[in-house]
Amino acid sequence: MLVLYETAAGYALFKLIDDGKLEKPDQIWKHFESAEKANQTVKLKAFSKFENTTDALSAVTGIVEGQIPENLNKFLSDEISQKEMKKEKLVVGDPKLGSAVNRKFGINVVSDSTVMDLYRGIREQFESLVSGLSHQDLNAMSLGLSHSLSRYKLKFSPDKVDTMIVQAIGLLDDLDKELNTYSMRVKEWYGWHFPEMGKIITDNLAYAKVVKAVGFRTNTHSTDLSSILPEELETEVKEAAEISMGTEISDEDIDNIHSLCDQVINISEYRAQLYEYLKNRMNAIAPNLTTLVGELVGARLISHAGSLMNLAKQPASTIQILGAEKALFRALKTKHNTPKYGLIYHASLVGQAAPKAKAKIARMLATKSAIALRVDALGETENADVGIDGRTKVEARIRMLEVRANARVNRDKSFTKQQKFQFNKPAQYNAQNDVVMSEVPKASSEESKKRKVEEVTEEPSAAAAVSEEPVAKKAKKEKKDKKDKKDKKEKKDKKEKKEKK
C-alpha cells in the first residue's frame, strides 16, 4: 500500500510495509513512537521538492479546490507504474483529492477516517523518514506557504481595500463644508463692493474666478469674462457694474479677497480630483453597488457600516434605514411610525420615483443592493452584471407605479357601482297588538266638565294680568325720562351760574 503525503517542502510517496496495520487504527500510534519503529513501518519511495513558493502555492490551491496540480500529476505518473496502479492501493488524506486521483489514474484510493492516525505518525517522524530536511527549514517553508495561501484566499489586492473609500468620502464631506464656508465669506466680503453680482452669479467657483479676474468693479467693463461666464451673464454683470451701489475698497482689501478666492479655486479643483479618485475606487471595489446607487451614496453606505464586508453582512431592511438610526430609535421609543429610508434616499433611483412611491422604491433598491453587495464582497467576478440587472428591474418598477398612479387619477368617477337589489318582505298584520277602548264612566265625565268650566272662568283674569304688564312698564319708563330731563336741566343751570360769576 502506497501513502501520498503533502508537505510545504514537496510531495512524498511512502510504502506501507505491513498493510494489516491499518486494520487496527487505534494501535497505529505505537508504530511511530520512535524513529526506528517509524522506518520499520513505512519507507520513503520518492520525494519531489517544490522549486519555489509560487510552485508550492499553485500546488496547495489546487489541492484545496479538489483538483490535481500539474506537478502532482507528473509526480504520480513518474513514480507509480502501470502494474502498481492496478495492484496497489493509494492512501490520500483529502477525500476530494482522493476522488480526483481515482478518476484520473484509476487506482484504488483509501481516504477515510482510519488513515488519520497514519498521517499523524508520519508528520511526527517526517524528519527521520526524509533525509536532508531540517526542522527549521520545514517551519520556514510552512510559514511562508501559509501566508501565501491566506493572501490567495482573501484575494488580497491594493485595489480591493475599502479603507481608502472610507477616508475619501470623509475628506470629500469635509471639503464641501470648507468650500461652503469660504464661498459664503467671499460673497459677503466682496458684496460690500459689488453687491449686485451675488444675485447674478450663483455658482461659487465661477464667482471666485470672476472676482479674481476683475478685482475692482470699475475694471469689469474692460475685462474679458468669456472663458468663465456665458455671454448673457457676462453682459448682465458688466451692466450691473456700471450702476452698482457698492462702497469703495482699498488695494489691501482686494488683495485679501483675492487670497481667499485662490483658496476656493484650489479646494474646488482638489475636490474634483478627489471625486474622480473615489469614483475609480468604487468601480474597482463595488461595481454592482455603484451601478445601483451611485458612487457617493455607495461610499457613504460603506463608510457608515465600517467596511464592505460588514455592509454585505447586513440584511436589506438594515441597508434601507442605514443612516436614520436616531429617527428609528426615537420612533420605537415614542411608538410612532419608523423611518422608511436613510442614506439610500439620496440615490438617483429613489429621486426618480413619485413622492408616494419613494418608500416602495427604497425597499426594492435596498433588496437589490444587498444582493449586489454580497457579489462585490464575496464574488470573484469584477463586472457589474448583477447591478445592471437590478437597476433595470427597479426602473421597470418605477414605470409600473407611475402607470398605476396615472390610471387611478384618470379613472372615470361618474360611474357608480349599482347596488344589489334586496327584497324586503312586508310586515304581516298582528292581531295581538289591537287595543279595545272601554266605556268611560259618567262620574268622570261630570268631573271633566266642571274642570273645563273652572278653566274658562280663570282665563279672563290671566288675560287681564297679561294686559296690565305693558301698561306698568310704559309708566315706569315715562317716570324715568322725566327724572333724566330734570337732572339735565339742573346741571345746565348750575353751569350757567358759574359762567356768570
Salt bridges, closest charged atoms under 4 A:
GLU33 OE1 - LYS37 NZ 3.29
ASP78 OD2 - LYS74 NZ 3.44
GLU84 OE1 - LYS45 NZ 2.71
GLU88 OE2 - LYS15 NZ 2.83
ASP117 OD1 - ARG120 NH1 2.41
GLU127 OE2 - HIS135 ND1 2.74
ASP173 OD1 - ARG300 NH2 2.60
ASP176 OD1 - ARG271 NE 2.43
GLU188 OE1 - ARG185 NH1 3.33
GLU234 OE2 - LYS238 NZ 3.18
GLU242 OE2 - HIS221 ND1 3.65
GLU248 OE2 - ARG217 NH2 3.40
ASP262 OD2 - LYS212 NZ 3.21
GLU325 OE2 - HIS304 NE2 2.99
GLU380 OE2 - LYS155 NZ 3.87
ASP389 OD2 - LYS393 NZ 3.68
GLU395 OE2 - ARG391 NE 3.40
